[in-house]
């Protein structure tokens, strides 16, 4: 399905170059969706024979083999009958434990994946903000109904966004929309502060500097209110947010969605002093119950500022505890 066509100009979407060689070159470096232009699949090249000489085709096949050698492929099970074939560049080896293991037993994110998967199975519109290599996006795609639901995946880092887009295309997940963009209070452009590890890049300069700032990157920026107001996609009823201390701006940019829809939200909140204001606002102003996602769902009447390492995710929901307990495969402590 096509990407959103309104608002800021999508990063990386350049006019198609004439000539199959130029288009294939862009595919090889990941600057173009595998769905566009000539297609490289493994070492097979589909092309107009009158445009490519035999020598050029052989050269491109060699490049394709090199590109394939720099990627790892694994089949990953997301549900009993839902298995995806996923790729990850070797250069992103640190993300292998997130993507290629048994996701539901992951020591940090496993219980959050379980909560998200249970909610995704009942959702019609799902939004993954800060997709990274896309685990929550793939969960949403597998657990929701592709005939009736939509998934939107936001990731501003070009390398990571390319991973998600490639895997979405590889598995023909036609109900998933990948946006190479950040999310914040307003739509437009923003500076992404690039950290030593891609895991920690953020629109928060203070955060990125604290973990090792290496540079900046100008990226597209959407507010969720504007994105869903100007697209044909339904307002989300499930949102996951992982933006490295940029959460306040994301919430400010989805104020209308919260007021009208009160979607279920799974959000990573880092820093004891920062999270308190967000949790208090969610409870007192937005009308949510807030649960800390650890080995169980722990309902919070107020924020005590403590973490049970390595858990940093929270669930905002309006569901009654009994209904939640019937849906979520974790103990619910209220």
VOGU-3710 file (C-alpha; in Angstrom, 3 decimals, decimal comma):
1> xxxxxxxxxx> 0,000/0,000/0,000  1,187/3,504/-0,672  2,692/5,758/1,895  1,063/8,864/3,265  1,187/11,561/0,588  0,441/14,712/2,597  2,494/16,739/5,078  6,294/16,868/5,104  8,226/15,469/2,165  9,207/11,882/3,038
11> xxxxxxxxxx> 12,944/11,434/3,581  14,614/9,227/1,020  11,787/9,384/-1,533  13,624/10,801/-4,530  12,423/10,966/-8,138  13,104/7,734/-9,983  16,263/7,804/-12,012  16,088/6,797/-15,611  17,907/3,657/-16,538  17,900/0,276/-14,921
21> xxxxxxxxxx> 21,524/0,499/-13,732  20,862/3,616/-11,652  17,693/2,134/-10,185  19,411/-1,128/-9,321  22,258/0,734/-7,674  19,811/2,566/-5,447  18,220/-0,739/-4,500  21,577/-2,197/-3,544  22,401/0,543/-1,064  18,945/0,395/0,477
31> xxxxxxxxxx> 17,816/3,850/-0,648  14,814/2,530/-2,550  12,013/0,189/-1,572  12,287/-3,319/-3,025  8,753/-2,697/-4,277  9,926/0,038/-6,643  11,889/-0,222/-9,864  13,903/-3,286/-10,922  13,938/-5,909/-8,205  16,927/-7,707/-6,717
41> xxxxxxxxxx> 15,882/-10,867/-4,883  18,930/-12,784/-3,699  21,096/-12,990/-6,805  18,279/-12,899/-9,370  18,003/-9,674/-11,320  14,845/-8,793/-13,204  15,559/-6,186/-15,825  14,848/-4,951/-19,343  17,351/-6,902/-21,414  17,873/-4,104/-23,890
51> xxxxxxxxxx> 19,021/-1,763/-21,109  21,633/-3,994/-19,471  24,573/-5,613/-21,183  25,633/-9,129/-20,185  28,775/-7,741/-18,532  26,757/-5,206/-16,513  24,250/-7,849/-15,446  27,044/-10,147/-14,229  28,608/-7,251/-12,328  25,322/-6,466/-10,644
61> xxxxxxxxxx> 24,809/-10,122/-9,765  28,186/-9,993/-8,023  27,119/-6,913/-6,098  23,857/-8,617/-5,162  25,774/-11,609/-3,812  27,976/-9,309/-1,747  24,875/-7,535/-0,445  23,240/-10,851/0,437  26,374/-11,999/2,269  26,145/-8,951/4,506
71> xxxxxxxxxx> 22,659/-9,925/5,668  21,401/-12,605/8,031  18,060/-14,288/7,385  15,994/-16,181/9,918  12,435/-17,419/10,213  10,820/-15,991/13,340  7,573/-17,215/14,884  5,266/-14,448/16,132  2,206/-16,632/16,767  1,286/-20,294/16,443
81> xxxxxxxxxx> 0,687/-20,053/12,697  2,497/-16,780/11,981  6,108/-17,127/10,873  7,994/-14,381/9,032  11,240/-14,551/7,102  13,269/-11,620/8,419  16,559/-10,059/7,360  19,044/-8,074/9,377  22,274/-6,479/8,120  25,352/-7,955/9,750
91> xxxxxxxxxx> 26,320/-4,417/10,760  23,291/-4,362/13,088  24,392/-7,493/14,909  23,534/-5,987/18,298  19,843/-6,263/17,346  19,963/-10,018/16,706  18,806/-10,900/20,201  15,751/-8,676/19,710  14,816/-10,058/16,307  15,962/-13,654/15,976
101> xxxxxxxxxx> 15,416/-15,273/19,349  12,223/-16,406/21,048  10,808/-12,913/21,335  8,408/-13,743/24,159  11,229/-14,848/26,450  13,469/-11,870/25,748  14,786/-10,749/29,170  13,876/-7,072/28,732  11,057/-6,855/26,177  9,467/-10,316/26,345
111> xxxxxxxxxx> 6,602/-9,493/28,705  5,882/-6,263/26,816  5,747/-8,238/23,554  3,178/-10,542/25,173  1,017/-7,624/26,314  1,267/-5,899/22,952  0,452/-9,090/21,023  -2,685/-9,704/23,075  -3,917/-6,148/22,467  -2,928/-6,212/18,776
121> xxxxxxxxxx> -5,190/-9,188/18,210  -8,179/-6,972/18,995  -6,991/-3,752/17,336  -8,029/-2,259/13,996  -5,360/0,433/13,723  -1,910/0,088/15,286  0,941/2,586/15,435  4,581/1,738/16,206  6,478/4,924/17,124  10,235/4,371/17,202
131> xxxxxxxxxx> 10,148/1,034/15,393  13,914/0,326/15,510  14,296/-3,004/13,600  10,540/-3,510/13,680  9,699/-6,245/16,196  6,513/-4,518/17,371  5,603/-3,745/13,759  5,900/-7,428/12,806  3,936/-8,453/15,891  1,181/-6,020/14,937
141> xxxxxxxxxx> 1,174/-7,311/11,359  0,938/-10,944/12,444  -1,579/-10,603/15,251  -4,004/-8,171/13,607  -6,395/-9,016/10,770  -4,771/-7,991/7,459  -8,158/-7,740/5,792  -9,529/-5,138/8,188  -6,602/-3,582/10,093  -3,741/-1,173/9,391
151> xxxxxxxxxx> -0,284/-0,840/10,927  1,857/2,304/10,674  5,542/2,064/11,559  7,580/5,228/12,238  11,376/5,082/12,314  13,550/8,121/11,461  16,944/6,416/11,149  17,461/5,519/7,480  19,324/2,267/8,161  16,698/0,979/10,576
161> xxxxxxxxxx> 13,755/2,170/8,497  15,240/0,349/5,495  15,359/-2,883/7,539  11,661/-2,591/8,411  10,624/-1,681/4,876  12,657/-4,535/3,402  11,126/-7,084/5,775  7,617/-5,777/5,188  8,139/-6,194/1,433  9,841/-9,584/1,837
171> xxxxxxxxxx> 6,754/-10,923/3,634  4,160/-9,056/1,532  2,643/-7,356/4,582  0,347/-5,166/2,518  -1,490/-3,679/5,486  1,731/-2,217/6,949  2,800/1,347/6,123  6,424/2,277/6,856  7,247/5,954/7,381  10,875/7,069/7,556
181> xxxxxxxxxx> 10,057/9,839/10,015  10,158/10,809/13,658  7,079/11,669/15,703  6,661/14,762/17,859  4,475/17,694/18,824  4,273/19,223/15,328  4,824/18,081/11,763  7,758/19,377/9,728  11,482/18,735/10,120  13,618/17,978/13,161
191> xxxxxxxxxx> 17,179/17,146/14,141  17,809/13,560/15,137  20,760/13,329/17,511  22,681/10,255/16,425  24,190/8,235/19,258  27,099/5,808/19,203  24,561/2,973/19,169  21,509/3,204/16,909  19,468/2,020/19,897  19,925/5,355/21,640
201> xxxxxxxxxx> 19,537/8,001/18,914  16,848/10,509/19,852  15,299/13,901/19,219  16,419/14,649/22,774  19,930/16,099/22,556  20,432/15,744/26,291  19,701/12,024/26,144  21,885/11,329/23,094  24,776/13,346/24,538  24,592/11,306/27,713
211> xxxxxxxxxx> 25,036/8,016/25,861  27,534/9,187/23,227  26,554/11,746/20,581  28,213/11,268/17,174  26,322/13,737/14,954  22,941/14,962/13,767  20,571/14,085/10,955  17,707/16,167/9,563  14,565/14,000/9,463  10,891/14,275/8,688
221> xxxxxxxxxx> 8,618/14,836/11,651  4,939/14,022/12,080  2,495/14,695/14,870  0,198/11,689/15,136  -2,851/13,965/15,232  -1,946/15,483/11,864  -0,808/12,232/10,321  -4,064/10,418/10,989  -6,186/13,492/10,307  -4,726/13,921/6,824
231> xxxxxxxxxx> -4,436/10,253/5,880  -7,165/7,783/5,026  -6,137/5,519/7,880  -8,324/5,047/10,950  -7,358/6,576/14,280  -5,142/4,119/16,179  -6,533/2,076/19,050  -3,091/0,703/19,999  0,130/2,737/20,102  3,631/1,682/21,108
241> xxxxxxxxxx> 6,157/4,470/21,881  9,915/4,023/22,318  11,673/7,335/21,629  14,461/7,717/24,193  13,125/10,537/26,430  11,183/12,285/23,653  7,851/10,947/24,941  6,385/14,262/26,112  6,521/15,715/22,594  4,938/12,571/21,144
251> xxxxxxxxxx> 2,079/12,811/23,641  1,608/16,525/22,923  1,286/15,685/19,236  -1,423/13,081/19,854  -3,556/15,057/22,305  -6,621/14,851/20,059  -6,237/11,096/19,563  -6,011/10,590/23,331  -9,038/12,802/23,977  -11,209/11,148/21,324
261> xxxxxxxxxx> -10,014/7,553/21,269  -8,035/6,806/24,435  -5,985/4,133/22,661  -4,098/1,503/24,582  -0,512/2,758/24,844  2,671/0,856/25,631  5,447/3,345/26,305  9,046/3,136/27,448  9,713/5,747/30,149  13,349/6,289/31,074
271> xxxxxxxxxx> 14,417/8,306/34,108  12,645/8,406/37,453  12,139/12,168/37,536  10,832/12,399/33,950  8,356/9,566/34,109  6,474/10,838/37,172  4,880/13,777/35,360  3,819/11,608/32,425  2,243/8,952/34,635  0,427/11,530/36,786
281> xxxxxxxxxx> -0,948/13,218/33,654  -2,075/9,890/32,201  -4,000/9,052/35,373  -5,353/12,437/36,430  -5,902/14,194/33,087  -6,293/11,555/30,385  -8,308/9,095/32,489  -6,017/6,077/32,097  -5,114/3,304/34,448  -1,329/2,855/34,363
291> xxxxxxxxxx> 0,371/-0,508/34,724  4,068/-1,217/35,083  5,028/-4,119/32,803  7,448/-6,423/34,606  6,906/-10,147/35,231  3,320/-9,115/35,947  1,140/-6,093/35,260  1,323/-3,872/38,351  -1,319/-1,177/38,604  0,066/2,160/39,771
301> xxxxxxxxxx> -1,997/4,582/41,834  0,946/6,938/41,738  4,555/6,804/40,590  7,013/5,619/43,211  9,986/6,243/40,882  11,429/2,758/41,180  12,278/0,306/38,412  12,664/-3,454/38,496  15,654/-3,830/36,198  15,523/-4,419/33,237
311> xxxxxxxxxx> 11,875/-3,357/32,790  11,075/0,179/31,585  7,721/-0,167/29,796  4,279/0,908/30,963  0,743/0,242/29,776  -1,836/3,032/29,664  -5,348/1,594/29,300  -8,973/2,275/30,158  -9,855/-1,393/30,469  -11,169/-2,730/33,736
321> xxxxxxxxxx> -8,714/-4,963/35,613  -10,923/-8,054/35,156  -11,184/-7,470/31,410  -7,451/-6,900/31,206  -6,739/-10,100/33,139  -8,893/-12,034/30,670  -6,917/-10,608/27,732  -3,292/-10,363/28,864  -1,214/-13,546/29,458  0,376/-12,085/32,606
331> xxxx> -0,844/-11,810/36,185  -2,633/-8,490/36,757  -2,017/-6,950/40,180  -4,419/-4,120/40,888
//
